[in-house]
Amino acid sequence: AIVIGMSLLNPVFFTANTAFAVLRSATVPMILALSVLLVIISGGIDVSFPVVAIASAYTTVTILLATGTDVPMVVVFAIAAAIGAILGLVNGFVIAKFRLPTLIVTLGTQGVFFGAMLTYVGAKYFPELPPTMAALSTVNILDFTTAHGRANLHVLVLLAIVATLLVWAVLKWTMFGRSLYAIGDDYEGAHRAGFRVVRTQILTYVLVGVIASMAGVAHITMSRAANPQDLVGGELDIIAAVVLGGASIFGGRGSVGGTVLGVLLIQVINNSLLLVGVPSAWLRAAVGILLIVGVGIQAVSARRKAQRVHSVEDVMDLTVAQRKEA
């Protein structure tokens, strides 16, 4: 509906230029949203993932520049993934071992990770990247000129597509994916059913760290500069996208397809508001409103479902009582 409406208001919107711009802007949020999806399905909330993403990538870039080392992009991603896995392990261990609220733990580790990065890694802005990353930053899989200007699609869009397919396969075809849904739906029930709850939770946050680190490297590469302040504070947009995509904030429900649509929805809305001249300050307000609406719909749906269950139980109790009297 938004695409059709914007196409009528502004013909430039329904062009390859706009489509590619939306896909480019959605690349990093899409990867981050996949990591958040895993946490929300398992019944938790993670707000530290932007810091994990930028800390992993920025630390990797700092090490490479400080040592004057130029390595293939696979190695760059591997180094960042190792750092992200360690940070995720810290989150997972504290949450799973001590049964602490995920929001409180990740809110605390967000500050710890960010402070540690600025203190021990540095706060310097790097306008130049290692040669391999700099070379990749200019690679497009599609690049052509239209009547409205140049249209190009960055190669790292493929990374988002691959990550999406992998997370979809994990959730749909593996026991780990089933464990996430079971834990999010009923923690104690999953434990009694034989699921290794603690191990699954720890592995979940390790995977979140790895996926977030991929997003961090992609962000720095596409922006062609390393800034330790980037991504921090953008967790609202990502969580909103996952919730709008149908993931239950209460856990136990969510899909990769819905998450993809949620991310694209927010990117299209942001692009649309900019095209019609709405000040950028209102973009966050629009996302906040969408988040409240999405969570509100879920809460109302859950309440109605609970009422239906209670009604059925009351009818069954009445039937049993009538039979006993007969």
Summary of the structure (lengths in Angstrom):
residues: 326
radius of gyration: 22.2
end to end distance: 58.2
largest distance: 88.3
contacts: 1084
relative contact order: 0.17
helix: 74%
strand: 5%
